[in-house]
Amino acid sequence: MKAPSPFWALWGWPIVLAVLTATGLVSALVSDTWGDWWAWCALGLPTLVMGWHAWPRKRSRSQDAPR
C-alpha cells in the first residue's frame, strides 16, 4: 500500500471542511426546503469541529511535572 502524500496528510481535512462550508453557503443562498437543511448541516459540522478543538482540555499529570 502506498503511503499518503504529505500534502494530503496536512491539507486533507481542511479542504474537506472548506468544500463543505462553501456548499453550505451556496445552498443557503440559492435553495429552499432541502437546501436549507443541507445548509444547516454543512455549516453546522465545521462549527462543531472548531468548537471541539477549541474546548479546553485537562492537562495530564505528565504535563504538570516540572522539567
N, CA, C and O atoms as a MOPAC input file, in Angstrom:
PM7 MOZYME 1SCF
protein

 N      0.84100 1    -1.18200 1     0.00000 1
 C      0.00000 1     0.00000 1     0.00000 1
 C      0.88400 1     1.24300 1     0.00000 1
 O      1.89900 1     1.29500 1     0.69400 1
 N      0.49300 1     2.22200 1    -0.77000 1
 C      1.25600 1     3.45400 1    -0.91700 1
 C      0.98900 1     4.39300 1     0.26000 1
 O     -0.15800 1     4.55200 1     0.67600 1
 N      2.02100 1     5.00500 1     0.78900 1
 C      1.88100 1     5.95300 1     1.89300 1
 C      1.22900 1     7.23600 1     1.37600 1
 O      1.48700 1     7.65200 1     0.24700 1
 N      0.37600 1     7.86800 1     2.20700 1
 C     -0.25000 1     9.11700 1     1.76400 1
 C      0.79200 1    10.22000 1     1.59200 1
 O      1.79100 1    10.27200 1     2.30800 1
 N      0.53500 1    11.08900 1     0.63600 1
 C      1.47500 1    12.18100 1     0.38800 1
 C      1.40800 1    13.18300 1     1.54100 1
 O      0.37400 1    13.30600 1     2.19600 1
 N      2.50000 1    13.89400 1     1.78700 1
 C      2.49200 1    14.88800 1     2.86300 1
 C      1.45100 1    15.99200 1     2.63800 1
 O      0.90900 1    16.54300 1     3.59600 1
 N      1.17700 1    16.31100 1     1.37000 1
 C      0.17800 1    17.33800 1     1.08000 1
 C     -1.18300 1    16.93500 1     1.62600 1
 O     -1.82400 1    17.72400 1     2.32000 1
 N     -1.64000 1    15.71400 1     1.32300 1
 C     -2.96400 1    15.27600 1     1.76500 1
 C     -3.00000 1    15.00300 1     3.26200 1
 O     -4.03800 1    15.16900 1     3.90200 1
 N     -1.86000 1    14.58200 1     3.82500 1
 C     -1.81000 1    14.36800 1     5.27000 1
 C     -2.00900 1    15.68000 1     6.02200 1
 O     -2.61000 1    15.70000 1     7.09600 1
 N     -1.50000 1    16.77800 1     5.45600 1
 C     -1.62300 1    18.07700 1     6.10800 1
 C     -2.91700 1    18.79700 1     5.75700 1
 O     -3.55800 1    19.37700 1     6.63400 1
 N     -3.31400 1    18.76900 1     4.48100 1
 C     -4.40500 1    19.59900 1     3.99400 1
 C     -5.69500 1    18.84100 1     3.70600 1
 O     -6.67500 1    19.46600 1     3.30100 1
 N     -5.74000 1    17.54700 1     3.89400 1
 C     -6.93100 1    16.77100 1     3.55600 1
 C     -8.19600 1    17.23100 1     4.26800 1
 O     -9.18600 1    17.57800 1     3.62300 1
 N     -8.16400 1    17.23400 1     5.60700 1
 C     -9.35700 1    17.62300 1     6.35900 1
 C     -9.70900 1    19.09200 1     6.23000 1
 O    -10.89400 1    19.41000 1     6.13100 1
 N     -8.73900 1    20.01400 1     6.22700 1
 C     -9.12500 1    21.41300 1     5.98900 1
 C     -9.80600 1    21.62900 1     4.63700 1
 O    -10.72600 1    22.44000 1     4.53400 1
 N     -9.36700 1    20.91300 1     3.60100 1
 C    -10.01800 1    21.03400 1     2.29100 1
 C    -11.43100 1    20.48700 1     2.34700 1
 O    -12.34900 1    21.08400 1     1.78500 1
 N    -11.61900 1    19.35900 1     3.01700 1
 C    -12.96500 1    18.78000 1     3.15100 1
 C    -13.89000 1    19.75700 1     3.87600 1
 O    -15.02500 1    19.96700 1     3.44700 1
 N    -13.42000 1    20.35100 1     4.96100 1
 C    -14.25300 1    21.30500 1     5.70400 1
 C    -14.52400 1    22.56400 1     4.88200 1
 O    -15.61100 1    23.13500 1     4.97600 1
 N    -13.55900 1    23.00500 1     4.08300 1
 C    -13.76400 1    24.18400 1     3.23700 1
 C    -14.80800 1    23.92100 1     2.16000 1
 O    -15.66100 1    24.77100 1     1.90400 1
 N    -14.74900 1    22.74900 1     1.52200 1
 C    -15.73800 1    22.40000 1     0.49300 1
 C    -17.12000 1    22.27200 1     1.12500 1
 O    -18.11200 1    22.72600 1     0.55300 1
 N    -17.18500 1    21.66000 1     2.29200 1
 C    -18.46200 1    21.52800 1     2.99800 1
 C    -19.04200 1    22.90000 1     3.32400 1
 O    -20.23500 1    23.13100 1     3.12900 1
 N    -18.21400 1    23.80300 1     3.81400 1
 C    -18.66600 1    25.15400 1     4.13800 1
 C    -19.12300 1    25.90100 1     2.89000 1
 O    -20.16100 1    26.56200 1     2.90800 1
 N    -18.35800 1    25.80000 1     1.81100 1
 C    -18.72100 1    26.50000 1     0.57200 1
 C    -20.04100 1    25.99200 1     0.01400 1
 O    -20.87800 1    26.79000 1    -0.40800 1
 N    -20.24400 1    24.67100 1     0.00400 1
 C    -21.52500 1    24.15300 1    -0.49700 1
 C    -22.67700 1    24.56200 1     0.40900 1
 O    -23.78500 1    24.80800 1    -0.06700 1
 N    -22.42300 1    24.63600 1     1.70400 1
 C    -23.46800 1    25.09100 1     2.63000 1
 C    -23.84600 1    26.53600 1     2.40100 1
 O    -25.02600 1    26.88600 1     2.43500 1
 N    -22.84900 1    27.38500 1     2.16600 1
 C    -23.14000 1    28.79800 1     1.92000 1
 C    -23.90200 1    28.99700 1     0.61200 1
 O    -24.87300 1    29.75300 1     0.56500 1
 N    -23.46700 1    28.32500 1    -0.44000 1
 C    -24.15700 1    28.45100 1    -1.72900 1
 C    -25.57400 1    27.90300 1    -1.61400 1
 O    -26.51600 1    28.50400 1    -2.13000 1
 N    -25.72800 1    26.78300 1    -0.95100 1
 C    -27.05000 1    26.18900 1    -0.77600 1
 C    -27.97600 1    27.10700 1     0.01800 1
 O    -29.16400 1    27.20300 1    -0.28700 1
 N    -27.44400 1    27.77500 1     1.02600 1
 C    -28.25800 1    28.69500 1     1.82300 1
 C    -28.71500 1    29.89400 1     0.99400 1
 O    -29.78900 1    30.44600 1     1.23700 1
 N    -27.91400 1    30.29000 1     0.02800 1
 C    -28.26400 1    31.45400 1    -0.77900 1
 C    -29.25900 1    31.14500 1    -1.89400 1
 O    -30.10100 1    31.98400 1    -2.21100 1
 N    -29.17900 1    29.97100 1    -2.48800 1
 C    -29.96300 1    29.72200 1    -3.69800 1
 C    -31.03100 1    28.64800 1    -3.57500 1
 O    -31.79300 1    28.44900 1    -4.52000 1
 N    -31.11700 1    27.95600 1    -2.46300 1
 C    -32.06100 1    26.83500 1    -2.37200 1
 C    -33.13900 1    27.08700 1    -1.33200 1
 O    -33.01400 1    27.94700 1    -0.46100 1
 N    -34.19400 1    26.30900 1    -1.45500 1
 C    -35.25300 1    26.27100 1    -0.45100 1
 C    -35.45400 1    24.82400 1    -0.03700 1
 O    -34.93200 1    23.91000 1    -0.67500 1
 N    -36.19200 1    24.62500 1     1.00600 1
 C    -36.54600 1    23.30800 1     1.57600 1
 C    -35.31300 1    22.44900 1     1.80700 1
 O    -34.64000 1    22.62300 1     2.82200 1
 N    -34.98800 1    21.51600 1     0.89100 1
 C    -33.85100 1    20.61600 1     1.13500 1
 C    -32.54400 1    21.38900 1     1.22000 1
 O    -31.64000 1    20.98100 1     1.94900 1
 N    -32.42200 1    22.49100 1     0.49600 1
 C    -31.21100 1    23.30100 1     0.54600 1
 C    -31.00300 1    23.95100 1     1.90000 1
 O    -29.87000 1    24.11500 1     2.35100 1
 N    -32.10600 1    24.32300 1     2.55100 1
 C    -31.99900 1    24.87700 1     3.89500 1
 C    -31.46600 1    23.82800 1     4.86800 1
 O    -30.63600 1    24.12900 1     5.72500 1
 N    -31.94600 1    22.61400 1     4.72800 1
 C    -31.45500 1    21.52700 1     5.59700 1
 C    -29.98900 1    21.25000 1     5.33500 1
 O    -29.21100 1    21.08000 1     6.27500 1
 N    -29.60400 1    21.20200 1     4.07400 1
 C    -28.19700 1    20.96600 1     3.74400 1
 C    -27.32600 1    22.09800 1     4.28300 1
 O    -26.23400 1    21.85000 1     4.79600 1
 N    -27.79900 1    23.33500 1     4.17100 1
 C    -27.01900 1    24.46900 1     4.66200 1
 C    -26.79500 1    24.35600 1     6.17300 1
 O    -25.69000 1    24.60600 1     6.65600 1
 N    -27.83000 1    23.98400 1     6.91300 1
 C    -27.69200 1    23.81000 1     8.36300 1
 C    -26.65000 1    22.74700 1     8.68400 1
 O    -25.79600 1    22.95800 1     9.54500 1
 N    -26.71000 1    21.62300 1     8.01000 1
 C    -25.76000 1    20.52800 1     8.26300 1
 C    -24.35200 1    20.90000 1     7.81000 1
 O    -23.38000 1    20.68900 1     8.53600 1
 N    -24.25200 1    21.45800 1     6.59900 1
 C    -22.94100 1    21.76100 1     6.03300 1
 C    -22.23900 1    22.88900 1     6.77600 1
 O    -21.00900 1    22.92000 1     6.81600 1
 N    -22.97900 1    23.80500 1     7.35800 1
 C    -22.36300 1    24.88500 1     8.12500 1
 C    -22.23400 1    24.53900 1     9.60500 1
 O    -21.38200 1    25.08900 1    10.30200 1
 N    -23.06700 1    23.64300 1    10.07500 1
 C    -23.00200 1    23.24400 1    11.47900 1
 C    -21.85500 1    22.30800 1    11.78800 1
 O    -21.24600 1    22.40200 1    12.85400 1
 N    -21.55100 1    21.40700 1    10.87100 1
 C    -20.48800 1    20.43400 1    11.11600 1
 C    -19.11400 1    21.08900 1    11.29200 1
 O    -18.41900 1    20.76100 1    12.25300 1
 N    -18.69300 1    21.99700 1    10.41100 1
 C    -17.41100 1    22.67400 1    10.67000 1
 C    -17.41200 1    23.48000 1    11.96500 1
 O    -16.38300 1    23.59200 1    12.63200 1
 N    -18.56600 1    24.04200 1    12.31800 1
 C    -18.66000 1    24.77900 1    13.57400 1
 C    -18.45500 1    23.84700 1    14.75900 1
 O    -17.77100 1    24.20100 1    15.72000 1
 N    -19.04300 1    22.66200 1    14.69600 1
 C    -18.84000 1    21.67300 1    15.76100 1
 C    -17.38500 1    21.22000 1    15.83800 1
 O    -16.84100 1    21.06400 1    16.93100 1
 N    -16.76100 1    21.01200 1    14.70100 1
 C    -15.35300 1    20.59900 1    14.67800 1
 C    -14.47300 1    21.67800 1    15.31500 1
 O    -13.58700 1    21.36800 1    16.11200 1
 N    -14.71800 1    22.94300 1    14.96400 1
 C    -13.93400 1    24.03200 1    15.54700 1
 C    -14.16600 1    24.13200 1    17.05000 1
 O    -13.22600 1    24.34700 1    17.81500 1
 N    -15.41300 1    23.97800 1    17.47000 1
 C    -15.71300 1    24.00600 1    18.90000 1
 C    -15.05200 1    22.86800 1    19.65100 1
 O    -14.57300 1    23.05000 1    20.77000 1
 N    -15.02500 1    21.69600 1    19.04000 1
 C    -14.38900 1    20.52700 1    19.66300 1
 C    -12.89200 1    20.78500 1    19.88300 1
 O    -12.35400 1    20.47400 1    20.94600 1
 N    -12.23500 1    21.34500 1    18.88700 1
 C    -10.80300 1    21.59400 1    19.00300 1
 C    -10.48100 1    22.80900 1    19.87000 1
 O     -9.36000 1    22.91900 1    20.36700 1
 N    -11.41900 1    23.71000 1    20.06300 1
 C    -11.19200 1    24.88900 1    20.89600 1
 C    -11.51700 1    24.63100 1    22.36300 1
 O    -11.12100 1    25.41200 1    23.22800 1
 N    -12.22900 1    23.54800 1    22.65600 1
 C    -12.63600 1    23.24800 1    24.02500 1
 C    -11.40700 1    22.98600 1    24.88500 1
 O    -10.54700 1    22.19800 1    24.49300 1
 N    -11.30200 1    23.62800 1    26.05300 1
 C    -10.12200 1    23.40500 1    26.91000 1
 C    -10.08400 1    21.96500 1    27.42400 1
 O    -11.10800 1    21.40300 1    27.81100 1
 N     -8.92000 1    21.39800 1    27.42100 1
 C     -8.71900 1    20.03200 1    27.88200 1
 C     -8.02000 1    20.04100 1    29.24100 1
 O     -7.31900 1    20.99200 1    29.58600 1
 N     -8.22400 1    18.97100 1    30.00000 1
 C     -7.48600 1    18.80600 1    31.24300 1
 C     -6.05100 1    18.43700 1    30.90200 1
 O     -5.79400 1    17.70200 1    29.94900 1
 N     -5.14000 1    18.94800 1    31.67700 1
 C     -3.74200 1    18.59200 1    31.47400 1
 C     -3.47800 1    17.24200 1    32.12500 1
 O     -4.02300 1    16.94300 1    33.18700 1
 N     -2.66000 1    16.44500 1    31.50200 1
 C     -2.28800 1    15.16900 1    32.10200 1
 C     -1.22400 1    15.42200 1    33.16400 1
 O     -0.58600 1    16.47500 1    33.17900 1
 N     -1.04300 1    14.45900 1    34.03800 1
 C     -0.06500 1    14.62600 1    35.11200 1
 C      1.34700 1    14.76800 1    34.56800 1
 O      2.17000 1    15.46300 1    35.16500 1
 N      1.63800 1    14.13000 1    33.46200 1
 C      2.99100 1    14.22600 1    32.89800 1
 C      3.27600 1    15.64700 1    32.39600 1
 O      4.43300 1    16.06600 1    32.37100 1
 N      2.25000 1    16.38500 1    32.00100 1
 C      2.45900 1    17.76700 1    31.55400 1
 C      2.59600 1    18.72500 1    32.73100 1
 O      3.17700 1    19.80100 1    32.58400 1
 N      2.06700 1    18.35100 1    33.90100 1
 C      2.14400 1    19.20800 1    35.07500 1
 C      3.50000 1    19.11100 1    35.78700 1
 O      3.85900 1    20.00300 1    36.55600 1
 N      4.24500 1    18.04300 1    35.53600 1
 C      5.51900 1    17.84300 1    36.22400 1
 C      6.54300 1    18.87200 1    35.76000 1
 O      6.64100 1    19.15900 1    34.56700 1
 N      7.31300 1    19.43100 1    36.70600 1
 C      8.35600 1    20.38500 1    36.30900 1
 C      9.46300 1    19.69100 1    35.52800 1
 O      9.73900 1    18.50600 1    35.71600 1
 N     10.07800 1    20.45500 1    34.65800 1
 C     11.14600 1    19.86500 1    33.83000 1
 C     12.49900 1    20.30100 1    34.30300 1
 O     13.51200 1    19.90400 1    33.72700 1

